[in-house]
Amino acid sequence: MCREPIRFELSSLTPPPLEDSVIYTPTEEMLRLQAKMTAMYERQRANGGIIDVEAEKNKFLLTNDVSIYST
């Protein structure tokens, strides 16, 4: 049974054609929510609540590059 040939029509496996794209227009409620979330994000960032992943990744990175210490 596992060596049974598979028969299919390729046209039945292709995705259907894309319809006209839908243009998203946010509602007033969504705009208010976005403004509220933006204010919350900025407040958290100002209080140190947002972690910069790239900065944390290199926080304890030791290098032997002396050019960063010379002026």
C-alpha positions as CSV (number, residue, x, y, z in Angstrom):
1,M,0.0,0.0,0.0
2,C,2.8,2.5,0.8
3,R,4.2,2.0,-2.8
4,E,1.0,2.8,-4.4
5,P,1.4,5.5,-7.1
6,I,-0.1,8.9,-6.3
7,R,-2.4,10.3,-9.0
8,F,-3.6,13.9,-8.9
9,E,-4.3,16.8,-11.1
10,L,-1.8,19.6,-10.8
11,S,-4.5,22.2,-11.5
12,S,-6.4,21.1,-8.5
13,L,-3.3,21.7,-6.2
14,T,-2.6,25.3,-7.3
15,P,-3.9,28.1,-5.1
16,P,-7.0,29.9,-6.3
17,P,-6.3,33.3,-8.0
18,L,-6.1,36.2,-5.7
19,E,-9.2,38.4,-5.6
20,D,-9.0,42.2,-5.5
21,S,-7.1,43.2,-2.5
22,V,-9.1,44.6,0.4
23,I,-8.1,48.0,1.5
24,Y,-8.0,48.2,5.3
25,T,-9.4,51.4,6.9
26,P,-9.2,51.4,10.7
27,T,-12.2,52.4,12.7
28,E,-12.3,55.3,15.2
29,E,-12.2,52.7,18.0
30,M,-9.1,51.1,16.5
31,L,-7.4,54.5,16.1
32,R,-8.1,55.3,19.8
33,L,-6.8,51.9,20.8
34,Q,-3.6,52.4,18.8
35,A,-3.1,55.8,20.4
36,K,-3.6,54.3,23.9
37,M,-1.2,51.5,23.2
38,T,1.4,54.0,21.8
39,A,1.2,56.1,25.0
40,M,1.5,52.9,27.1
41,Y,4.6,51.8,25.1
42,E,6.3,55.2,25.5
43,R,5.5,55.3,29.2
44,Q,7.0,51.8,29.7
45,R,10.1,52.7,27.6
46,A,10.7,55.9,29.6
47,N,10.5,53.9,32.8
48,G,12.9,51.2,31.6
49,G,10.3,48.6,31.1
50,I,11.1,47.8,27.4
51,I,14.2,45.6,26.9
52,D,16.4,46.4,24.0
53,V,17.3,42.8,22.9
54,E,20.4,43.9,20.8
55,A,21.8,45.9,23.7
56,E,21.2,43.1,26.2
57,K,22.8,40.6,23.9
58,N,26.1,42.5,23.8
59,K,25.9,43.7,27.5
60,F,28.7,41.4,28.7
61,L,30.5,41.0,25.4
62,L,34.3,41.1,25.9
63,T,36.5,42.1,22.9
64,N,40.2,42.8,22.5
65,D,39.5,45.7,20.1
66,V,41.5,48.5,21.7
67,S,40.4,51.0,19.0
68,I,37.1,51.5,20.9
69,Y,39.0,52.8,23.9
70,S,41.4,55.2,22.2
71,T,40.4,58.8,21.3
